[in-house]
Amino acid sequence: MRLFSMSNKIVYILLFLSLSANINAQHRKLQNLPYADRRIFHLGFTLGLHTQDLILSHSGFMNENGEVWFSEIPEYSPGIAVGLIGDMYINDYLNLRFVPTLYLGDKLFMFKEHISGDEFSLRIRSNYISIPVYLKLSARRTDNFRPYILMGGYNNLELARKKNLAVLLKQNDFGIEFGIGCDFYLPMFKLAPELKFSFGLIDVLEKDRVDLKDEEVLKYSNSLSKATTRMITLSLNFE
């Protein structure tokens, strides 16, 4: 009887191991693109929406009429972001990414005189070529998805500045970016929704306004002392 009982236990153990191996094999078969993350280098592209913002500082400038103007960006206008992805494998959890991106958008400035309440609005087109470099830190892959975080820095180059307006921004901007996303492994490619936050580190306000001669426009320009950029980007990456 003991021998029979022992034989039953062995059979049960073998059945359990066989079932576990079968489940693991099926699990592996269900994974799409099982070796996609081991490629030393691969390319992709990104499409998204973004909103541009500025953190404004005021000078308190008073013109000859005793007016003091203040400005803000009261609303965000969505713009388009299109870019290429170059990804280099470092190890199983870390990748180096180079993502040159074209940003097409604008900023709305609202100026207001603090006593009379008079208002003046100005919309400026801001089209950038952004050249960022990121480190991508990924979690362990679970089935067909894998969350990650991004961190890095960027250099933005303004493509076409329009002068003779109340606000003129510098052509170059530098900053840092942080982001989160998740890779979804589809049968033919990876799809990743991604959210990034950009923070400019330098003053991008052009103060030497030799292009402005109109005193009516200068009073708006002189009211600002500093501007630093902010941006939020929601994109879909295809790799």
TORPA-487866 format. One record per residue (C-alpha): residue number from 1; residue in three letters; x, y, z. Coordinates in steps of 0.02 Angstrom, whole numbers, plus 50000, padded with zeros to 5 digits. Layout:
TORPA-487866
- NUM_Ala_X_Y_Z;
...
This chain:
TORPA-487866
- 1_Met_50000_50000_50000;
- 2_Arg_50140_50119_50043;
- 3_Leu_50221_50082_49875;
- 4_Phe_50056_50113_49786;
- 5_Ser_50034_50277_49880;
- 6_Met_50211_50330_49837;
- 7_Ser_50181_50288_49654;
- 8_Asn_50025_50396_49654;
- 9_Lys_50122_50542_49727;
- 10_Ile_50256_50524_49594;
- 11_Val_50124_50520_49457;
- 12_Tyr_50041_50675_49528;
- 13_Ile_50208_50766_49536;
- 14_Leu_50249_50718_49356;
- 15_Leu_50077_50774_49299;
- 16_Phe_50098_50939_49391;
- 17_Leu_50269_50970_49314;
- 18_Ser_50206_50925_49142;
- 19_Leu_50057_51041_49160;
- 20_Ser_50169_51183_49222;
- 21_Ala_50288_51158_49076;
- 22_Asn_50141_51160_48956;
- 23_Ile_50071_51320_49032;
- 24_Asn_50242_51403_49022;
- 25_Ala_50261_51349_48841;
- 26_Gln_50090_51421_48799;
- 27_His_50135_51580_48892;
- 28_Arg_50292_51598_48787;
- 29_Lys_50193_51570_48628;
- 30_Leu_50072_51708_48675;
- 31_Gln_50212_51837_48687;
- 32_Asn_50227_51946_48533;
- 33_Leu_50399_52000_48474;
- 34_Pro_50492_51903_48610;
- 35_Tyr_50664_51964_48556;
- 36_Ala_50619_52143_48507;
- 37_Asp_50706_52219_48659;
- 38_Arg_50871_52132_48622;
- 39_Arg_50906_52225_48460;
- 40_Ile_51065_52328_48475;
- 41_Phe_50990_52471_48374;
- 42_His_50819_52502_48298;
- 43_Leu_50717_52644_48224;
- 44_Gly_50539_52705_48242;
- 45_Phe_50432_52859_48231;
- 46_Thr_50320_52960_48347;
- 47_Leu_50158_53059_48322;
- 48_Gly_50078_53166_48455;
- 49_Leu_49998_53322_48524;
- 50_His_50079_53452_48635;
- 51_Thr_50042_53616_48724;
- 52_Gln_50169_53756_48744;
- 53_Asp_50180_53869_48896;
- 54_Leu_50293_54004_48966;
- 55_Ile_50330_54053_49145;
- 56_Leu_50333_54243_49136;
- 57_Ser_50418_54367_49253;
- 58_His_50370_54552_49249;
- 59_Ser_50482_54703_49258;
- 60_Gly_50357_54826_49333;
- 61_Phe_50402_54948_49194;
- 62_Met_50299_55110_49193;
- 63_Asn_50287_55206_49031;
- 64_Glu_50272_55394_49013;
- 65_Asn_50083_55383_49029;
- 66_Gly_50097_55298_49198;
- 67_Glu_50039_55128_49131;
- 68_Val_50102_54965_49203;
- 69_Trp_50063_54810_49101;
- 70_Phe_50061_54628_49151;
- 71_Ser_50049_54474_49042;
- 72_Glu_49996_54292_49054;
- 73_Ile_49959_54145_48942;
- 74_Pro_49776_54112_48986;
- 75_Glu_49746_53958_48880;
- 76_Tyr_49840_53819_48793;
- 77_Ser_49824_53780_48609;
- 78_Pro_49861_53601_48554;
- 79_Gly_49998_53579_48426;
- 80_Ile_50068_53436_48325;
- 81_Ala_50227_53337_48360;
- 82_Val_50309_53223_48230;
- 83_Gly_50477_53139_48253;
- 84_Leu_50596_52995_48223;
- 85_Ile_50658_52873_48355;
- 86_Gly_50832_52801_48365;
- 87_Asp_50851_52674_48506;
- 88_Met_51013_52590_48565;
- 89_Tyr_51011_52439_48682;
- 90_Ile_51124_52456_48837;
- 91_Asn_51059_52315_48945;
- 92_Asp_50895_52224_48981;
- 93_Tyr_50824_52375_49073;
- 94_Leu_50912_52526_49000;
- 95_Asn_50911_52605_48826;
- 96_Leu_50984_52764_48752;
- 97_Arg_50863_52857_48640;
- 98_Phe_50884_52999_48514;
- 99_Val_50716_53072_48458;
- 100_Pro_50728_53224_48342;
- 101_Thr_50553_53298_48337;
- 102_Leu_50463_53439_48246;
- 103_Tyr_50341_53538_48355;
- 104_Leu_50211_53649_48270;
- 105_Gly_50112_53758_48389;
- 106_Asp_50081_53932_48457;
- 107_Lys_50067_54036_48615;
- 108_Leu_49933_54163_48661;
- 109_Phe_49990_54313_48763;
- 110_Met_49862_54420_48855;
- 111_Phe_49925_54590_48915;
- 112_Lys_49824_54690_49042;
- 113_Glu_49850_54862_49116;
- 114_His_49835_54850_49305;
- 115_Ile_49731_55009_49334;
- 116_Ser_49624_55039_49180;
- 117_Gly_49600_54855_49141;
- 118_Asp_49639_54883_48956;
- 119_Glu_49689_54723_48867;
- 120_Phe_49797_54676_48721;
- 121_Ser_49815_54499_48651;
- 122_Leu_49951_54426_48542;
- 123_Arg_49967_54253_48467;
- 124_Ile_50141_54195_48415;
- 125_Arg_50180_54044_48308;
- 126_Ser_50315_53936_48388;
- 127_Asn_50385_53799_48276;
- 128_Tyr_50532_53702_48347;
- 129_Ile_50652_53568_48296;
- 130_Ser_50691_53479_48460;
- 131_Ile_50848_53372_48478;
- 132_Pro_50831_53272_48639;
- 133_Val_50932_53128_48711;
- 134_Tyr_50849_53012_48839;
- 135_Leu_50887_52868_48952;
- 136_Lys_50742_52745_48949;
- 137_Leu_50726_52639_49106;
- 138_Ser_50605_52494_49082;
- 139_Ala_50522_52377_49206;
- 140_Arg_50520_52188_49182;
- 141_Arg_50410_52135_49038;
- 142_Thr_50241_52059_49085;
- 143_Asp_50155_51966_48943;
- 144_Asn_50139_52095_48805;
- 145_Phe_50165_52257_48899;
- 146_Arg_50310_52343_48985;
- 147_Pro_50304_52511_49075;
- 148_Tyr_50451_52631_49073;
- 149_Ile_50512_52803_49124;
- 150_Leu_50616_52929_49027;
- 151_Met_50739_53062_49080;
- 152_Gly_50853_53172_48977;
- 153_Gly_50890_53342_48903;
- 154_Tyr_50850_53435_48744;
- 155_Asn_50899_53580_48632;
- 156_Asn_50757_53670_48541;
- 157_Leu_50789_53770_48384;
- 158_Glu_50658_53897_48330;
- 159_Leu_50630_53880_48142;
- 160_Ala_50557_54051_48097;
- 161_Arg_50548_54197_48216;
- 162_Lys_50434_54340_48169;
- 163_Lys_50505_54507_48221;
- 164_Asn_50420_54675_48252;
- 165_Leu_50298_54594_48375;
- 166_Ala_50281_54638_48559;
- 167_Val_50364_54474_48611;
- 168_Leu_50517_54396_48528;
- 169_Leu_50590_54233_48593;
- 170_Lys_50769_54176_48571;
- 171_Gln_50808_54050_48436;
- 172_Asn_50887_53922_48553;
- 173_Asp_50819_53843_48711;
- 174_Phe_50891_53710_48826;
- 175_Gly_50803_53607_48957;
- 176_Ile_50766_53440_49038;
- 177_Glu_50626_53315_49008;
- 178_Phe_50542_53178_49107;
- 179_Gly_50416_53054_49043;
- 180_Ile_50319_52894_49072;
- 181_Gly_50252_52768_48949;
- 182_Cys_50212_52586_48916;
- 183_Asp_50267_52473_48775;
- 184_Phe_50129_52363_48703;
- 185_Tyr_50196_52218_48600;
- 186_Leu_50086_52189_48448;
- 187_Pro_50115_52050_48321;
- 188_Met_50209_52164_48199;
- 189_Phe_50274_52311_48302;
- 190_Lys_50280_52395_48472;
- 191_Leu_50155_52533_48512;
- 192_Ala_50191_52648_48660;
- 193_Pro_50081_52789_48726;
- 194_Glu_50198_52913_48809;
- 195_Leu_50178_53072_48914;
- 196_Lys_50325_53193_48929;
- 197_Phe_50353_53352_49030;
- 198_Ser_50482_53479_48969;
- 199_Phe_50560_53616_49077;
- 200_Gly_50666_53753_49000;
- 201_Leu_50821_53804_49099;
- 202_Ile_50865_53970_49017;
- 203_Asp_50782_54139_48990;
- 204_Val_50715_54138_48811;
- 205_Leu_50650_54318_48811;
- 206_Glu_50741_54429_48685;
- 207_Lys_50769_54594_48773;
- 208_Asp_50878_54688_48649;
- 209_Arg_50735_54742_48536;
- 210_Val_50820_54849_48405;
- 211_Asp_50684_54791_48284;
- 212_Leu_50549_54885_48382;
- 213_Lys_50525_55071_48350;
- 214_Asp_50341_55091_48393;
- 215_Glu_50321_55153_48573;
- 216_Glu_50146_55080_48578;
- 217_Val_50219_54906_48554;
- 218_Leu_50372_54936_48662;
- 219_Lys_50264_54960_48818;
- 220_Tyr_50210_54779_48805;
- 221_Ser_50385_54716_48770;
- 222_Asn_50461_54815_48915;
- 223_Ser_50335_54744_49038;
- 224_Leu_50421_54573_49034;
- 225_Ser_50588_54533_49113;
- 226_Lys_50605_54344_49092;
- 227_Ala_50522_54195_49010;
- 228_Thr_50558_54009_49029;
- 229_Thr_50475_53873_48927;
- 230_Arg_50363_53729_48982;
- 231_Met_50284_53596_48873;
- 232_Ile_50178_53440_48889;
- 233_Thr_50179_53309_48751;
- 234_Leu_50064_53159_48731;
- 235_Ser_50123_53044_48592;
- 236_Leu_50111_52872_48515;
- 237_Asn_50275_52786_48474;
- 238_Phe_50286_52655_48338;
- 239_Glu_50441_52543_48344;
